[in-house]
Amino acid sequence: MTEPRGVDEKLAAADQGPEPVPWLEELPPRQIVAELDRYIVGQDAAKRAVAIAVRNRWRLIRTGTLISFTRELKPFRTYTLRLSMTCWDRNWIYMRFVFEHRGKLMAAGYVKGSTLGSAGINSRETFGVLGLAPESPPFPPSLQAWIDADRKVVREA
């Protein structure tokens, strides 16, 4: 039997067996970027960061999300998701996201997360891969209020 060659063939082969095929982790970063190019337009720096994260076997962890809806998100519609690194602290990266449909704001918010590697949470290493400076920009007041409220909930538990 010949080995599957394309992405679709490899996914089909993975669906046939009980164990997932970790083929993407076996590729060098340049080939991972080439595979991502098939599905993502632009975002070259982000694709390189994903390739390095896959090679290093990092796993993304999300620990909190704050979202406000201005309009209903309906199923089966196409939305544009814009994501940007806003600021960071010792352990966490805070990202701002916006959902748009035909130029109209549908929802916006923040997500708090990091990467998990073999040595635990490795935000400092992640900062270097993403090209982030060690010092964070100032936290926006709305984000700082969410962080403070989140800490208060944990203290009161």
Salt bridges, closest charged atoms under 4 A:
GLU25 OE1 - ARG57 NE 3.99
GLU25 OE2 - ARG59 NH2 2.45
GLU35 OE1 - ARG38 NH1 3.44
ASP37 OD1 - LYS47 NZ 2.49
ASP44 OD1 - LYS47 NZ 3.54
GLU100 OE1 - ARG82 NE 3.15
ASP150 OD2 - LYS112 NZ 3.42
GLU156 OE2 - LYS152 NZ 3.99
